Amino acid sequence: MTKRSYCWAHSRRKFYELIKGSSDLNNLKEINLFFLSINEILKIDAEIRKGNYEEIVPRREAEVRPLID
């Protein structure tokens, strides 16, 4: 079975565009939550990539997956 992987940065950009283009404050709360969550994922992943190559996947599983699930 093939799994698809999408780029968090591209997803974040789409949420950013929604935030910039929206004037509905109720929608902005939920959209902003996703935007901030993606920022946190990218921040953690940037730290993980500074480390040892062999630790990348296990650390992503331990630190990033809980934010996604």
C-alpha positions in Angstrom: 0.0 0.0 0.0 1.4 3.4 -1.0 1.0 6.3 1.5 0.9 9.9 0.4 2.9 12.5 2.1 2.1 16.1 1.9 4.2 19.1 2.7 3.3 20.9 6.0 4.8 24.2 4.7 2.4 24.2 1.7 -0.5 23.3 3.9 0.4 26.1 6.3 0.5 28.6 3.4 -3.0 27.7 2.4 -4.2 28.3 6.0 -2.3 31.6 6.0 -4.1 32.6 2.8 -7.5 31.7 4.4 -6.6 33.9 7.5 -5.6 36.8 5.3 -8.7 36.6 3.1 -11.3 36.1 5.8 -13.2 38.6 7.8 -15.3 36.1 9.7 -13.9 35.9 13.2 -15.7 32.6 14.0 -13.9 30.9 11.1 -10.6 32.5 11.9 -10.4 30.9 15.4 -10.5 27.4 13.9 -8.3 28.2 11.0 -5.8 29.9 13.2 -5.7 26.8 15.5 -4.6 24.7 12.5 -2.1 27.3 11.4 -0.5 27.4 14.9 -0.5 23.6 15.1 1.4 23.3 11.8 3.9 26.0 13.0 4.5 23.9 16.1 5.0 20.7 14.0 7.5 22.5 11.7 9.4 24.0 14.7 9.7 20.5 16.4 10.7 18.9 13.1 13.4 21.6 12.5 15.0 20.7 15.9 14.7 17.0 15.1 16.6 17.4 11.8 19.5 19.0 13.6 20.2 15.7 15.3 21.5 12.4 14.3 20.1 11.0 11.1 19.2 7.6 12.7 17.1 9.4 15.3 14.9 11.4 12.9 12.1 8.8 12.3 11.8 7.6 15.9 11.8 11.2 17.2 9.1 12.2 14.6 7.0 9.3 15.8 7.4 10.3 19.4 7.2 14.0 19.2 5.3 15.0 16.0 2.8 12.1 15.6 0.9 12.9 18.8 0.2 16.4 17.5 -1.2 15.0 14.2 -3.3 12.2 15.7 
